[in-house]
Amino acid sequence: MYLPHQRGQLHDLADDSAAYDSVLADVTEQALSRLTEDGSLEHPAATDDIGDTSLGITSLLALAWHRTKDRRLPDAVRRSLAFHLRARVYTEDNPGYPNLTVRKSSLPYARYVLAPGAHPIGDWPSTVWALLQAVNVLDAADGLVDDDQYRELLDVAGGYWHWLTEATVFNPQDAANQAIGCVVGGLMLARHLPSDEGELVRRRAMNLYLGEIRARRIRDRGAPLPPEHGGAYDNNYGPISLSFLAQAHRISGEEVFAEDGDALARYIDARLAGSGFDIGGPRYSEQHSAFESVLGLRYFSRRIGADIGRYAGDTRWGRHAVGADGGVDGHFAFMLVWQIQDTTRWHRTPRTEPACHQLRAGAVTVSFDDRMTPTVIEAGGSVLVAGAVERQHGFGPVTDGFLLCRPMGAVRVRDHRFGDLAAKLVSKPVVGRDHVLRHLQSLYVTDGTRLWMTVVVERLGGERYLLAGMPYVVAEGDRFRRTGELPPVAAAGDLRLTHPPADSPDSFDARHEVTQQQVAFELALDPRGYGNPDEGWSHVRTTTALEAGPAPGAPEGLDVFAVRYGPEATEPLSVECERSPEGLTVRTEAFTAVLGEPDAHGEPELTLVRGARR
């Protein structure tokens, strides 16, 4: 079984002019064959996300005409635009819509589902999308649309803006991607209005961004992030927000959008494994977007100098939204328009400077959470995620059923590089069930092919082991195959892969063909699609777990655990750990590291050399 929504690194999609001309040619032929007598370009099977979709195809046909001057397109643009203005602009309140602040405003809006009252909760984002499709058509109207149609569309676009910002609660789904999209729509609309009116809309858009979006950012892993459905970041919507920030900066030049996009882009870079795999989010923990993310990932990859285009998107939507039959759908068409218009090229080289919440070199990645506990370890094509024991999640020593990874005090981080070796030392105070404060040091060292994780903690006593993660997927080409098998790993002590008992409640057996996201939604408090899978996953009591016993020969008063991930990891791992005047020396077959005493500011010292030197 393969993960359904992570299918290939987005920067592998061709993005030259010829590739985009081919995309637009395919859209053109599909649209012209679909165009109905009344001018509809909607996908025949579409039932939701529908209020903006015909207009989205219209915008793509308008862009195609400017590039090709295909004589068939002007009539199709005018007819389909007339259809939207006639049949898809609603001015009567949708029965049951809960977020109105002005009733019977007669302002236009777009419906998520066409039938009155059928599913009104999605009308706000559908209207944002309709506004964005409309301003793209307005941008391309010259030579295509007559003055009457242009003025009518401009009036409707202005009405959409006023409905979104005056007649209803702003951003009712607490989804930053939708809210930033609304701001972009206002900024683009302002360029088509008389100067005084346009300035009012532009100022209102900036105030909404600063006061309703930027001021509500949530910090995660040190980064201030636009919140998605109540959480700091979501795998599907986060990169879409990045695309909206890119477009906002492109059209306005306002530096705040570049600054916030840079911060989000660096955060994404730290989250992603080298293969582009990621997991976690308050709406979709494993579902990834596709072409909707390209603009932001490409634009900001160049700005921050990182290969964030490695993001493994859902390439079934590699160019545009599609129906179940693969046919083009106009939903999100504005993103395809913008990425075709943008001339930024991908930056494909990884950042080399250390990042606090990531250790990455070659084919090895360790991504860390806010507590500096790994969330994802990737080595040798295998990906391990945090395991669980007694509803405690992470990587770290376990004693008496208690996982020692949550800090009780300041967490210190030290990065060091020596030749082809990259290392990160994480020092944190932890407390167990016995209420004793212990100092835990975790050393991660990689040569770009293998990863050594050495954990040193003051003596635990009794039965103890290192929870070294849960094997979850194996990278195979451009896909990720689910796995529950022992990955290529070696340990200095006993090594075992355990699975929950068959009758264990709230457990996750990685051998079963079910994804983390599916289990997380089952345990979430709200229905699938609205619940928080990260919160649901937190209720998992126990999982498949890679467990490593303590290494022999540890210095008195210490427990040492050592694991090596990656190719050739089936060879025995030997780790020596001894006290010295310089601190604690750790030797493996590949390196010698000295974990020095803290400096005058309490920061740990770390030195690293190649080989097992004495």
Secondary structure, DSSP 8 states (H G I E B T S, - for coil): -B-SS--EEGGGS--SHHHHHHHHHHHHHHHHHH--TT-----TT--SS-TTHHHHHHHHHHHHHHHH--TTHHHHHHHHHHHHHHHS-B-S--TT-TTBSSTT----B--SSSSTTSSGGGHHHHHHHHHHHHHHHHHT-TTTS-HHHHHHHHHHHHHHHHIIIIIB-SSTT-BHHHHHHHHHHHHHHHTTS-HHHHHHHHHHHHHHIIIIIGGG-EEETTEEE--BTTBS--TTHHHHHHHHHHHHHHHH--HHHHHHHHHHHHHHHHHS-TTS-----SS-SS----HHHHHHHHHHHHHHT--GGG-EE-GGGSSS-B-TTS-B--TTHHHHHHHHH-------S---S-BTTEEEETTEEEEE-TTS-EEEEEETTEEEE-EEETTEEESEEEETTEE--SBSS--EEEEEEETTEEEEEEEEEEE-TT--EEEEEEEEEE-SS-EEEEEEEE---SSEEEE--EEEEEEETTEEEE--S--SEEESS-EEEE---TT-TTEE-TTSS--HHHHHHHHSSS-TTTS-HHHHHTT--EE-EEEE---TT--TTEEEEEEEESTTTTS----EEEEETTEEEEE-SSEEEEEE---TTS--EEEEEES---
